Amino acid sequence: MKRNEMHFYQLLRDFLTDYLITKRNFSDKTARAYRQSLNLLRNYLREGKSISFDRMDFFCFSRSGIYDFLMWLKNTQKNSAQTLNLRLSAIKSFLKYCSEEDMELMPVYLDVASIHAFKGVKQPCVEYLTQEQLKLLFSLPDMTTRLGRRDRFFMIFAYETGARIQELLDLRLNCIIRGDTSVRVRIHGKGNKTRYVPLLGSTVKHLNSYLAGFHKSNSMDAFLFYTIHDSQKTQMQPGTVDYFLKKYGKRAHEADTAFPEGLHAHMFRHSIAMAMHKKGIPISYIRDFLGHSSIETTSVYSYSDEETITKALESVDLEGTIGKTVAKQKNWKGKEQYLLEYCGLS
């Protein structure tokens, strides 16, 4: 079974057996409704498209595919608009969860999120900023003040690096790596993984300006972003970021009502991912850039430490270098019932 197929089952299992119950604290009845919706989709794919569960993957979650499924529920199963919206909401919730765990799946979620609810039920706003909205946001800080300059640089840096908020706040000056012709940022991310993000020339200029004003004589071990308490520089906390982002987000929404309400740091990560996707950059590159975080379920499958694996390397690995893993994958073939039990759908 292919690597991305295994990833699908891992995400599905975690969503149904952990996220809904533990993280969202849903009742058994509510969790059962989500499970039922995904089981209905599974049955539709098997009966209507001849796609068995052991062949199911994220390709089954295209906008057109989900819309066809909803039309099947409406016309064949005679579901009401309210029921259709519940099924659609469950699928969107699953895909949103997947996109938050794996940014490579953000386009899949956004594609399905664009399906309107039946009978004009309002859909939640997709949380990313357009290029015009980013320009508006970056124009708001008061550049004549120290905090204004800090806030603007933080927002620009968050967007250009695509880093998670804690990854940004954990950065130290020694994470800025300067080469002869380039500057990179070393980011320590989820799963104890390290990635290197190159900075564009314009971002380097913003960085140099920020360093000149905020790190004139600091050691290389100092935090890149800090606050001052009792005359001491301490690591900036997420609450500080939330505070100034909400302030600028409110002003941006007042200037343009299309600007999403409730600005938060993760929107910058979503925004750079969507901008890259719209420019035609391969999903595999976006995954590498963002530091894709896989779910490690070693009893099923051991993920490689590589962020991006080319087709050539995959073919080599499948023929020799990951022998035991390949054998385990082959053993999954035909074991649909085992997969159903593993994912919590049986």
N, C-alpha and C positions, 0 to 999 in steps of 0.2 A: 504494500500500500504506500502511496506517495507521501512525502513529508508534509505537504500542505493539507492532505486529507487527514492525516493523523492530528494535525493542529486543529482542524475543525472539530473532531470528536473531543479533544481535550477542552476546547473552549465551551462546547455544548455541555459537557459534563460539569464543568466548574460553574457555569451559569445556573444550571438546574439544581445542582446538589449543594452548592456553597453560596454563591452570590445572592440568590433570591431568599434563601433561608437565613443565612448568617449575616450577610452585609446589609440587605434590605429589610431583614426581619419580617418578611411576609408570612402570613398564616399558611397552613398546609392547603387550605382551600384556594387561596390566591395562587400559590405555587402550582397547584394542580391545574388551574386554568391555563397557565403559561405552558405547562407540559402538554396539555390537551391540544393547544393551538399548534405546537410544533409537531405533534403526532399526526394531526390532520394534514399538515403540509407533507409529512413523510408518506402518509397513505396516498395522497394525491399524486405525488411523484412516482410512487410504485405502480399505482393502478392506471394513471393517466399518461405517464411519460416513460414507463418501464425503467425507472431508476430505483434500484433497490437501495436500502439504507447503507449498505457497505460500499456504495458508489457515490453517496451523497457528499457534497462539498459546497463551498461558497459560490460556485458557479450556479447553483440552484437558486440563489438569492438575487437574481437580477431584477430590475424594476419590472420588466415585461413578464418575467416568470411569476413573480409574486402577484402581479395584477391578474394574470390568468388564473392563478389559484383562487383569488378572491371572487372572480367571476364564476368559477366552478362552484364555490360555496353558495353564491347567490342563485345561480340558475339551476344547478343540479340538487344541491342540498337545501335550497329554499331558505337560506339564512337571512335574517333581518339585517338592516343597515347597522343597528346597534351591535349585533353579533359580529358582523364583518369588521367593524371598527375595533372591537376587542381583539379579534384575531390579528389584525394589522398592527395594533399597538404592541401585542406580545412579540411579534416578529421584529418590529422596530427596536424594542427594548433589548432583545437578544443581540441584534446587529450593533446597536450602540455600545453595549457592553463589550462586544468583540473589538470594536474600533478603538475603545479606550485601552484595551489590553494590547492591541496590535494596530499601530497606526497605518500599517499596510492595508488594513481592511476599511479605513475611513471612506474611500470612494464607494465601496459596497454599501455601507450604511447610508451615505448621503444619497445614493441612487434610489434606495427604497424609501428613505425619509421624504422624498419628493412626491410620493403617492399621497394624494389628498384623501382625507377621511370622507366617508359617504355622507351625503346630505349636508355637506358644507361644514362639518366639524373642524374647528380650527386646529391646525397642526403646530407642534412646538417648533420654535425657530432653531435652525441649524447653527451651531455656535462656531462660526468662523467669520473673519473680517475680510472684506474686499480690499483691493489695493487703494481705492478711494477712501474707504473708512480708516485704513491704517494711516494714510496721509493726514486725514483730519485729526486723528488721535495724537500723532506725533507732533502736531502743530500746537497742541494745547498747553504743555508745560511752560512756565515762565522761565525763559533762559537767562534772565537777569539775576535769578536766585540760584543758590547752591542746590537746594532740593529739587528745583525744576530741572536743572541740568542732570542731576542724578536720575530722576524719574524717567526723563526722556531716553537717556542712554539705556536704562534697564529695559524699557519696552522695545527699543530697537534691537538690543542684544538678544532678548527673549525670542523675538521674531526671527532674526537672522540665524540663530543657532538651532531653533526648534527644540530647545532643552526644556525639560520639566522644571517646575518651580524649585523643587528641592535640589535638583542638579545645578541650577543657577546659583542658588544660595550657598551651595557647598564649594563653589569654585574659589580657588586661591590664586594668588598672582603667579605661582609656579605652574599653573595650568595653562598659562598663555605661552605658547611655544613659537618662537620666532626663528624662521629659517632665512636663507639668503634672499629668497624672493617671495616668501609666503609667511603667513601667520596662521596658526591653528590653535584650537582650544581642545584641551584634553578633558573629556567629560566622563565622570564615573557614574554609571547609570544603574538601572535595575539589574538584578541577577548578577551583581558584582562584575559587570561588564564595563570595559572602557572603550570609548570611541573617540576619534579625532575629527573635529569639524573645522573645515577651512573657512577663513573669513574673507569676504570680498574687500576690495580696496576701500570702498566707502565706509564699510563697517570698521575697518582698521583705523580710519581717521577718527571716527567717533570714539573708538577705544582709546586711542592715544590722547585725545582731548580729555577724556574722563580720567585716565591715569594721571595726567599732568595736574589735574585739579584735586584729585582725591587720594592719590598715592605718591606723594612727592618723596617720602623717605621711609616707606614701609618695607619690612622684610618680605621676601618672596613667599613666605608662609602665611601672609595676611590674607583675609577674605577679600575677594573682589568687591562684594557688596556688603556694606556694614552700616550700623547705626552707632551713635555715641551715647553712652550712659555713664554718668559720673566721670566724665572726661576720658572714658575708656572706649576704644573701638571694639564692638562686639558683632558677631555674625548677625546679619539682617534676618528677621523672622518672617514667615509667611503672612502673619497678621499685618505687618507693615506694608507688604506688597498689596495685600487685599485692600487696605485702606486707601492708598493713593490710586490704585486702579479703579476702584469704585468712584472716586472723586472725578477722575478724568472721563470715565465711562458715562457718568451722569451728564457731564458737560457736553460730551460728544452727542449723546442722545438728544439733548436740548437743541443742539445745532442742527441735527439731522435725525428725524424721528425713525428713519430706517436703520439707524445704528442700534445694534442689539443692546438690550438692557442687561444689567448685571455682568459687566465686563470682569473676566477673571484671567489669571495667568495662562491657563491651558489653552485659551483661545488663540494665543500667538502660535502655539505648536500646531493647532488645527489649521491655522491660516497659512503658514508656510507650506504645510503638506498639501493643501488644496491648490495653492499657487503653483507649486512644482508639478502637481498632477495635471493642471490645466495647460501647462507649458509642454506637456507631452513627455516629461521625464519618466523613465521606467519606474514602475512600482518598486522593483528590487533596489534601485538606487535610493528611493525615498526611504525605504525600510532601513537601509544602511545608515543614511544620514541621521535619521531620528533615533537610532538605537533600539530597534524592535525588541520588545520583551516577550519571550515565549513563556508559556505555562509549562512548568516542569512536572510531568507526571511520569516518573521513571518506571513505574510498573507497566507502563504502556509503551513508552517510546523515549529514548534519550536524544534530546536535541543537540545538534552540533553547536560549538561555541562560535562558529562563524556567523557574522551578521548577514552577509550576502554570499550566496554560493552560485557560481555560474553553472550553466548547463554542462559545460565540459567537465568541470570538477565533479558535478553530481554523477555523471556517467562513469567516471573513473571510480568514485567511491562505491557506487552500486555494484561494480564488477570485482572489487577486491578489498578496499581499505576499511569497509564497515561491515564485514561479513556477518557478524552475529546480529547486527541490527537488521540487515536485509532478511535474514532467516526469520526473525521475529515478525517482520512486516508480511512475509509470505504466509505465515500462519494465521494472519487475520482474514485472509480470503475466505469468503463463504460463511463466516461466523457472524451472521447478522444478529442473531439472538444475543450473542455475547456482547456485541456492540451496544445493543439496545439496553441491556442490563447495566453495562458500564456507564452509559450516558444518563441513566435514570429515566429512560423513556418506556421501559417495559412495565 
